[in-house]
């Protein structure tokens, strides 16, 4: 994938609620400055390599297991 295509995909994904869920999940697990880190990453909770590095893999699994982008928050 070209760098330009990757940037376009990132911008498109950023508008999705699920993308924000993914980003926040990673922050809770890997960013010691995140408010919830002590409850997740601080206790050793991590993501599998595939989900940690590939939003589309996380998105695919989520949609296949009932995630509804239009569901109330």
Residue, then its C-alpha position, 0 to 999 in steps of 0.5 A: x500500500x502506498x503512503x498516500x493510500x495509507x493516509x487516505x485510509x487512516x482519515x476515512x477510518x478516523x471518522x468511524x466510532x469503532x476506530x476511536x474505540x480501537x485507539x482508546x483501547x490501545x491507549x488504555x493498554x500501552x500509554x502509562x499517561x492514560x487515566x485508565x492505564x493502571x486498570x489495563x496496561x498496568x495490570x499486564x493487559x495487552x492486545x494480540x499483535x494483529x489487533x494492536x497493529x491492524x485496525x481492519x483486523x479488529x474491525x472485521x472481528x468486531x463486525x462479525x461478532x455483532x458490533x453495530x456502529x449505529x447502536x446508542x453509546 
